[in-house]
Amino acid sequence: MHITARVDYAVRTLLELAAAGEAPAKAEGLARAQRIPHKFLEAVLGDLRRGGLVHSRRGPEGGYWLARPADEISIADIIRTVEGPLASVRGERPEDVVYTGPAERLRDVWIAVRVNLRAVLEEVTLADVVADDLPRFVADLTADPGAWERRRT
């Protein structure tokens, strides 16, 4: 899985908002706190607002805040909002691809990849990350030394 800058910035921005509570936060402050280019962040915040993950208000008392409680926003919700489906094959959903011959079962592999992405990304919420209280299975996965090893191409 390739995590784009857009996804990384969106998740980090929403973590800042989750940590801030209900008080509106200015885009400039969010950009500064996470070292995100302000112009890029404005575009990401637009996506998050259109996707229903943040609310915004203009003016001196304005800013951005979460549209739902942090424990109701998963990392998967954020990815889908700014990038689309968690897993795609050449821009298609895995269940829609068709292969023949020796590649026929490859679709099952792509579906299994999506299931595993969902298993983590749909279960971890903003609140989990902010509270440093990740689900136990995430700790189990990252406790495996092999999880931290780079693989050769």
N, CA and C of each residue as an Amber inpcrd file, in Angstrom:
protein
   459
   0.8510000  -1.1770000   0.0000000   0.0000000   0.0000000   0.0000000
   0.8910000   1.2320000   0.0000000   0.5780000   2.1560000  -0.8560000
   1.2950000   3.4220000  -0.9350000   0.4610000   4.4800000  -0.2170000
   1.0190000   5.0730000   0.8170000   0.3180000   6.1220000   1.5520000
   0.7960000   7.4540000   1.0010000  -0.0990000   8.1490000   0.3230000
   0.2660000   9.3980000  -0.3280000   0.4550000  10.5140000   0.6900000
   1.1070000  11.5860000   0.2560000   1.2570000  12.7630000   1.1100000
  -0.1190000  13.2940000   1.4960000  -1.0580000  13.2510000   0.5690000
  -2.4110000  13.7510000   0.8310000  -3.0540000  12.9910000   1.9960000
  -2.9390000  11.6690000   1.9960000  -3.4860000  10.8470000   3.0740000
  -2.7380000  11.1260000   4.3720000  -1.4220000  11.1420000   4.3140000
  -0.6160000  11.3960000   5.5140000  -0.9790000  12.7460000   6.1210000
  -1.0760000  13.7820000   5.3070000  -1.4290000  15.1140000   5.8030000
  -2.8440000  15.1410000   6.3740000  -3.7600000  14.4590000   5.7190000
  -5.1490000  14.4370000   6.1960000  -5.2440000  13.7690000   7.5650000
  -4.5920000  12.6340000   7.7220000  -4.6390000  11.9190000   8.9980000
  -3.9950000  12.7630000  10.0930000  -2.8300000  13.3210000   9.8200000
  -2.1360000  14.1280000  10.8340000  -2.9410000  15.3680000  11.2110000
  -3.5940000  15.9720000  10.2350000  -4.4240000  17.1480000  10.5120000
  -5.6050000  16.7770000  11.3950000  -6.2570000  15.6720000  11.0890000
  -7.3990000  15.2590000  11.9030000  -6.9580000  14.8230000  13.3000000
  -5.7640000  14.2970000  13.4310000  -5.2510000  13.9830000  14.7660000
  -5.0460000  15.2630000  15.5740000  -4.5620000  16.3100000  14.9260000
  -4.4230000  17.6060000  15.5950000  -5.7920000  18.1120000  16.0570000
  -6.7940000  18.0000000  15.1780000  -8.1440000  18.4470000  15.5430000
  -8.7180000  17.6010000  16.6680000  -8.4680000  16.2950000  16.6320000
  -8.9600000  15.4140000  17.6960000  -8.3230000  15.7920000  19.0350000
  -7.0430000  16.1010000  19.0050000  -6.3470000  16.4770000  20.2340000
  -6.8180000  17.8410000  20.7480000  -7.2680000  18.7060000  19.8380000
  -7.7050000  20.0530000  20.2120000  -9.0860000  20.0600000  20.8450000
  -9.8340000  18.9950000  20.6720000 -11.1960000  18.9640000  21.2170000
 -12.1610000  19.7220000  20.3350000 -13.0800000  20.4410000  20.9450000
 -14.1450000  21.0980000  20.1850000 -13.7980000  22.5000000  19.7220000
 -12.6990000  23.0440000  20.1720000 -12.3220000  24.4060000  19.7910000
 -11.8780000  24.4280000  18.3260000 -12.4050000  25.3740000  17.5380000
 -11.9640000  25.4660000  16.1470000 -10.4710000  25.7760000  16.0570000
  -9.8090000  25.1570000  15.1020000  -8.3770000  25.3750000  14.8820000
  -8.1840000  26.0120000  13.5180000  -7.3020000  26.9720000  13.4520000
  -6.9860000  27.6560000  12.2020000  -6.0920000  26.7740000  11.3380000
  -6.2810000  26.8750000  10.0370000  -5.4700000  26.1030000   9.0930000
  -3.9930000  26.4080000   9.2570000  -3.6630000  27.6670000   9.4840000
  -2.2580000  28.0550000   9.6370000  -1.6210000  27.3330000  10.8170000
  -2.3490000  27.2530000  11.9290000  -1.8370000  26.5710000  13.1080000
  -1.6890000  25.0780000  12.8820000  -2.6490000  24.4820000  12.1810000
  -2.5740000  23.0560000  11.8710000  -1.3710000  22.7760000  10.9800000
  -1.1770000  23.6070000   9.9690000  -0.0530000  23.4410000   9.0470000
   1.2720000  23.5640000   9.7950000   1.3650000  24.5470000  10.6460000
   2.5930000  24.7640000  11.4150000   2.8540000  23.6030000  12.3730000
   1.8240000  23.1520000  13.0730000   1.9810000  22.0810000  14.0630000
   2.4930000  20.7840000  13.4390000   2.0530000  20.4950000  12.2230000
   2.4420000  19.2400000  11.5850000   3.4320000  19.4260000  10.4270000
   3.9070000  20.6510000  10.2610000   4.8730000  20.9510000   9.1820000
   4.3460000  20.5110000   7.8240000   3.1420000  20.9600000   7.5370000
   2.4720000  20.6670000   6.2750000   2.4090000  21.9740000   5.4820000
   2.7310000  21.9380000   4.1870000   2.6060000  23.1610000   3.3930000
   1.1700000  23.6990000   3.4670000   1.0460000  24.9770000   3.8400000
  -0.2730000  25.5740000   4.0880000  -1.1950000  25.4560000   2.8870000
  -0.7080000  25.7540000   1.6950000  -1.5410000  25.7080000   0.4860000
  -2.0790000  24.2930000   0.2560000  -1.2190000  23.3160000   0.4340000
  -1.6170000  21.9130000   0.2690000  -2.6580000  21.5540000   1.3290000
  -2.4300000  21.9920000   2.5530000  -3.3660000  21.6880000   3.6370000
  -4.7450000  22.2760000   3.3630000  -4.8070000  23.4540000   2.8060000
  -6.1060000  24.0600000   2.4770000  -6.8940000  23.1540000   1.5330000
  -6.2220000  22.5800000   0.5410000  -6.8900000  21.6640000  -0.3940000
  -7.3520000  20.4030000   0.3250000  -6.5190000  19.8710000   1.1980000
  -6.8730000  18.6660000   1.9570000  -8.0650000  18.9580000   2.8740000
  -8.0370000  20.0970000   3.5380000  -9.1630000  20.4640000   4.4120000
 -10.4540000  20.6090000   3.6150000 -10.3610000  21.1000000   2.3910000
 -11.5430000  21.1670000   1.5210000 -12.1070000  19.7830000   1.2530000
 -11.2310000  18.8270000   0.9660000 -11.6710000  17.4410000   0.7500000
 -12.3340000  16.8870000   2.0090000 -11.7220000  17.1490000   3.1590000
 -12.2560000  16.6350000   4.4280000 -13.5990000  17.2730000   4.7610000
 -13.7550000  18.5340000   4.4210000 -15.0320000  19.2190000   4.6650000
 -16.1110000  18.6550000   3.7420000 -15.7880000  18.5410000   2.4530000
 -16.7610000  17.9750000   1.4980000 -17.1070000  16.5320000   1.8380000
 -16.1530000  15.8050000   2.4220000 -16.3720000  14.4160000   2.8080000
 -17.0790000  14.2580000   4.1420000 -17.4010000  15.3640000   4.8010000
 -18.1470000  15.3060000   6.0480000 -17.3380000  14.9370000   7.2790000
 -16.0110000  15.0600000   7.2020000 -15.1910000  14.7340000   8.3670000
 -14.8580000  15.9520000   9.2120000 -14.9040000  17.1400000   8.6110000
 -14.6840000  18.3630000   9.3860000 -15.7640000  19.3810000   9.0420000
 -15.9720000  20.2790000   9.9750000 -16.7990000  21.4630000   9.7540000
 -15.8590000  22.6530000   9.7640000 -16.3040000  23.7340000   9.1540000
 -15.4870000  24.9430000   9.1750000 -16.3810000  26.1610000   9.3190000
 -15.7440000  27.2150000   9.8150000 -16.4310000  28.4910000   9.9520000
 -15.3850000  29.5680000   9.6740000 -15.7850000  30.5750000   8.9190000
 -14.8850000  31.6870000   8.6140000 -14.9300000  32.7200000   9.7210000
 -13.9380000  33.5740000   9.7070000 -13.9340000  34.6980000  10.6350000
 -12.9410000  34.5310000  11.7590000 -12.8500000  35.5710000  12.5990000
 -11.8720000  35.5620000  13.6850000 -12.0810000  34.4270000  14.6960000
 -13.3040000  34.0140000  14.8870000 -13.5940000  32.9140000  15.8110000
 -13.7380000  31.5920000  15.0620000 -13.4210000  31.6080000  13.7800000
 -13.6170000  30.4300000  12.9430000 -12.4540000  29.4680000  12.9840000
 -12.5250000  28.5240000  12.0920000 -11.5030000  27.4960000  11.9730000
 -12.1410000  26.1760000  11.5800000 -11.4610000  25.1000000  11.8970000
 -11.9090000  23.7440000  11.5530000 -12.0430000  22.9200000  12.8260000
 -13.0080000  22.0140000  12.8220000 -13.1780000  21.0740000  13.9260000
 -13.7990000  19.8020000  13.3680000 -13.6690000  18.7130000  14.1200000
 -14.1920000  17.4200000  13.6710000 -15.7110000  17.4600000  13.5570000
 -16.2230000  16.8330000  12.5180000 -17.6700000  16.7660000  12.3110000
 -18.3130000  15.6490000  13.1330000 -17.5120000  14.7030000  13.5700000
 -17.9800000  13.5940000  14.4090000 -16.9770000  13.3950000  15.5340000
 -17.3740000  12.7050000  16.5830000 -16.4140000  12.4050000  17.6410000
 -15.2200000  11.6140000  17.0910000 -14.0590000  11.8420000  17.6720000
 -12.8270000  11.1990000  17.2100000 -12.9070000   9.6770000  17.2560000
 -13.7030000   9.1290000  18.1800000 -13.8110000   7.6750000  18.2540000
 -14.7530000   7.0980000  17.1970000 -15.3240000   7.9590000  16.3800000
 -16.1900000   7.5190000  15.2790000 -15.5550000   7.7520000  13.9090000
 -14.3170000   8.2010000  13.8840000 -13.6210000   8.4340000  12.6110000
 -12.4310000   7.4890000  12.5430000 -12.5120000   6.5300000  11.6270000
 -11.4200000   5.5710000  11.4580000 -10.4070000   6.1090000  10.4510000
  -9.2390000   5.5270000  10.4800000  -8.2160000   5.8860000   9.4930000
  -8.7360000   5.5450000   8.0940000  -9.4890000   4.4690000   7.9630000
 -10.0760000   4.0990000   6.6680000 -11.0240000   5.1830000   6.1690000
 -11.8180000   5.7800000   7.0630000 -12.7250000   6.8580000   6.6640000
 -11.9450000   8.0010000   6.0170000 -10.8110000   8.3260000   6.6050000
 -10.0010000   9.4370000   6.1090000  -9.4180000   9.1000000   4.7410000
  -8.8570000   7.9100000   4.6190000  -8.2670000   7.4950000   3.3410000
  -9.3160000   7.5180000   2.2420000 -10.4760000   6.9430000   2.5170000
 -11.5320000   6.9130000   1.4950000 -11.9790000   8.3210000   1.1140000
 -11.9860000   9.2280000   2.0670000 -12.4270000  10.5960000   1.7970000
 -11.4610000  11.3280000   0.8820000 -10.1670000  11.1630000   1.0950000
  -9.2090000  11.9360000   0.2970000  -8.6490000  11.1960000  -0.9080000
  -8.7060000   9.8620000  -0.9080000  -8.1170000   9.0980000  -2.0180000
  -9.0610000   8.1190000  -2.7000000 -10.1520000   7.7550000  -2.0550000
 -11.0400000   6.7540000  -2.6370000 -10.8510000   5.4020000  -1.9740000
 -11.1700000   4.3250000  -2.6820000 -11.1300000   2.9800000  -2.0890000
  -9.7690000   2.6310000  -1.4890000  -9.7870000   1.8060000  -0.4540000
  -8.5480000   1.3790000   0.1890000  -7.6680000   0.5740000  -0.7500000
  -8.2710000  -0.2510000  -1.5670000  -7.5110000  -1.0930000  -2.4890000
  -8.1710000  -1.0470000  -3.8540000  -7.3500000  -0.8140000  -4.8500000
  -7.8570000  -0.8610000  -6.2210000  -6.7880000  -1.4880000  -7.1080000
  -7.2370000  -1.9970000  -8.2330000  -6.3520000  -2.6170000  -9.2070000
  -6.5540000  -1.8580000 -10.5150000  -5.5500000  -1.0980000 -10.8930000
  -5.6440000  -0.2730000 -12.1000000  -6.8760000   0.6340000 -12.0610000
  -7.2130000   1.1110000 -10.8750000  -8.3570000   2.0010000 -10.7330000
  -9.6980000   1.3050000 -10.5780000  -9.7130000  -0.0030000 -10.5840000
 -10.9540000  -0.7680000 -10.4180000 -10.9730000  -1.4220000  -9.0410000
 -12.1670000  -1.6750000  -8.5490000 -12.2930000  -2.4090000  -7.2900000
 -11.8480000  -3.8560000  -7.5360000 -11.1990000  -4.4640000  -6.5520000
 -10.6780000  -5.8280000  -6.7540000 -11.7320000  -6.8340000  -7.2170000
 -12.9530000  -6.7170000  -6.7180000 -13.9800000  -7.6920000  -7.1150000
 -14.4110000  -7.5380000  -8.5700000 -14.0500000  -6.4190000  -9.1970000
 -14.4590000  -6.1820000 -10.5820000 -13.4290000  -6.6060000 -11.6160000
 -12.2260000  -6.9660000 -11.1830000 -11.2150000  -7.3840000 -12.1500000
 -11.4270000  -8.8460000 -12.5140000 -11.0840000  -9.1810000 -13.7370000
 -11.2280000 -10.5500000 -14.2250000  -9.9150000 -10.9530000 -14.8840000
  -9.4260000 -12.1130000 -14.4850000  -8.2030000 -12.6530000 -15.0590000
  -8.5020000 -14.0320000 -15.6310000  -7.6460000 -14.4710000 -16.5220000
  -7.8040000 -15.7980000 -17.1030000  -6.4940000 -16.5670000 -16.9580000
  -6.5660000 -17.8400000 -17.2460000  -5.3700000 -18.6790000 -17.2190000
  -4.7350000 -18.7370000 -15.8480000  -3.4080000 -18.7520000 -15.8110000
  -2.7150000 -18.8970000 -14.5370000  -2.9420000 -17.7170000 -13.5780000
  -3.4150000 -16.5990000 -14.0620000  -3.6700000 -15.4270000 -13.2060000
  -5.0890000 -15.3960000 -12.6490000  -5.8930000 -16.3990000 -12.9740000
  -7.3030000 -16.3920000 -12.5990000  -7.5420000 -16.1590000 -11.1080000
  -6.7280000 -16.7580000 -10.2400000  -6.9410000 -16.6290000  -8.7820000
  -6.3230000 -15.3610000  -8.1990000  -5.6890000 -14.5360000  -9.0240000
  -5.0650000 -13.3120000  -8.5450000  -6.0780000 -12.3630000  -7.9170000
  -7.3020000 -12.3680000  -8.4340000  -8.3390000 -11.5240000  -7.8400000
  -8.5340000 -11.8560000  -6.3640000  -8.4630000 -13.1410000  -6.0130000
  -8.6050000 -13.5420000  -4.6170000  -7.4870000 -12.9450000  -3.7540000
  -6.2930000 -12.8470000  -4.3160000  -5.1800000 -12.2460000  -3.5850000
  -5.4780000 -10.7750000  -3.3160000  -5.9750000 -10.0540000  -4.3220000
  -6.2840000  -8.6270000  -4.1500000  -7.4120000  -8.4410000  -3.1410000
  -8.3880000  -9.3160000  -3.1580000  -9.4740000  -9.2380000  -2.1760000
  -8.9210000  -9.4710000  -0.7650000  -8.0270000 -10.4460000  -0.6200000
  -7.4240000 -10.7280000   0.6870000  -6.6030000  -9.5360000   1.1810000
  -5.9050000  -8.8730000   0.2890000  -5.1540000  -7.6750000   0.6610000
  -6.1200000  -6.6180000   1.2010000  -7.2270000  -6.4070000   0.5000000
  -8.2060000  -5.4180000   0.9520000  -8.7790000  -5.7850000   2.3250000
  -9.0810000  -7.0420000   2.5310000  -9.6150000  -7.4960000   3.8210000
  -8.6330000  -7.1680000   4.9430000  -7.3560000  -7.4010000   4.7000000
  -6.3530000  -7.1310000   5.7290000  -6.1610000  -5.6370000   5.9570000
  -6.2160000  -4.8410000   4.9180000  -6.1660000  -3.3890000   5.0940000
  -7.3520000  -2.9250000   5.9340000  -8.5230000  -3.4240000   5.5950000
  -9.7210000  -3.0590000   6.3580000  -9.5980000  -3.4610000   7.8180000
  -9.0290000  -4.6390000   8.0620000  -8.9230000  -5.1450000   9.4350000
  -8.1840000  -4.1660000  10.3330000  -7.2030000  -3.4670000   9.8040000
  -6.4740000  -2.4950000  10.6010000  -7.1070000  -1.1140000  10.4850000
  -7.2780000  -0.6370000   9.2630000  -7.6580000   0.7570000   9.0420000
  -9.0790000   1.0950000   9.4630000  -9.9840000   0.1310000   9.4350000
 -11.3510000   0.3970000   9.8860000 -11.4880000   0.2970000  11.4010000
 -10.5310000  -0.3270000  12.0530000 -10.6110000  -0.5190000  13.5050000
  -9.8660000   0.5440000  14.3000000  -8.9030000   1.1950000  13.6730000
  -8.1380000   2.2150000  14.3820000  -8.7940000   3.5780000  14.1460000
  -9.1340000   4.2560000  15.2430000  -9.7830000   5.5670000  15.1470000
  -8.8030000   6.6710000  15.5330000  -9.2200000   7.8960000  15.2330000
  -8.4370000   9.0560000  15.6620000  -8.2450000   9.0460000  17.1720000
  -9.3030000   8.7320000  17.8960000  -9.2330000   8.7040000  19.3550000
  -8.2050000   7.6860000  19.8390000  -8.1150000   6.5330000  19.1820000
  -7.1340000   5.5130000  19.5660000  -5.7140000   6.0600000  19.4550000
  -5.4310000   6.7280000  18.3580000  -4.0760000   7.2340000  18.1160000
  -3.7590000   8.3680000  19.0850000  -4.6870000   9.3120000  19.2420000
  -4.4570000  10.4460000  20.1370000  -4.2530000   9.9820000  21.5770000
  -5.0110000   8.9860000  21.9980000  -4.9160000   8.4780000  23.3710000
  -3.7660000   7.4870000  23.5590000  -3.0260000   7.2150000  22.4590000
  -1.9470000   6.2210000  22.5170000  -2.4890000   4.9000000  23.0450000
  -3.6550000   4.5110000  22.5260000  -4.3400000   3.3090000  22.9720000
  -4.7990000   2.5140000  21.7460000  -3.8210000   2.0720000  20.9590000
  -4.1540000   1.3220000  19.7550000  -4.7400000  -0.0310000  20.1150000
  -5.6070000  -0.5670000  19.2510000  -6.1630000  -1.8980000  19.5140000
  -5.0440000  -2.9290000  19.7080000  -5.3040000  -3.8890000  20.5730000
  -4.2990000  -4.9030000  20.9290000  -3.7070000  -5.5940000  19.6980000
  -4.5290000  -5.8870000  18.7090000  -4.0250000  -6.6100000  17.5470000
  -2.9890000  -5.7870000  16.7810000  -3.0680000  -4.4650000  16.8470000
  -2.0660000  -3.6200000  16.1960000  -0.7390000  -3.7580000  16.9420000
  -0.8020000  -3.7460000  18.2470000   0.4120000  -3.9470000  19.0460000
   1.0190000  -5.3200000  18.7660000   0.1700000  -6.3270000  18.6280000
   0.6630000  -7.6750000  18.3270000   1.3500000  -7.7070000  16.9660000
   0.7570000  -7.0580000  15.9880000   1.3470000  -7.0290000  14.6410000
   2.6880000  -6.3060000  14.6440000   2.7720000  -5.1910000  15.3330000
   4.0100000  -4.4110000  15.3210000   5.0640000  -4.9670000  16.2760000
   4.6800000  -5.8630000  17.1750000   5.6420000  -6.4890000  18.0840000
   6.5080000  -7.5180000  17.3630000   6.0400000  -8.0040000  16.2420000
   6.8040000  -8.9670000  15.4540000   8.0090000  -8.2510000  14.8380000
   9.2260000  -8.6820000  15.1640000  10.4080000  -8.0160000  14.6060000
  10.4060000  -7.9840000  13.0750000   9.8050000  -8.9720000  12.4720000
   9.7340000  -9.0100000  11.0090000   8.9240000  -7.8630000  10.4270000
   8.0300000  -7.2940000  11.2370000   7.2190000  -6.1700000  10.7540000
   8.0760000  -4.9450000  10.4710000   9.2090000  -4.8350000  11.1230000
  10.0640000  -3.6550000  11.0070000  11.1830000  -3.8480000   9.9950000
  11.2930000  -5.0500000   9.4530000  12.3700000  -5.3280000   8.4920000
  11.9890000  -4.8910000   7.0960000  12.9390000  -4.2680000   6.4310000
  12.7360000  -3.9010000   5.0320000  12.9200000  -5.1260000   4.1710000
  12.1290000  -5.2290000   3.1470000  12.2500000  -6.3390000   2.1990000
  12.9390000  -5.8340000   0.9410000  13.7010000  -6.7030000   0.3510000
  14.3500000  -6.3710000  -0.9290000  13.3100000  -6.4250000  -2.0330000
  13.5720000  -5.6740000  -3.0660000  12.6520000  -5.6770000  -4.2160000
  12.8470000  -6.8820000  -5.0690000
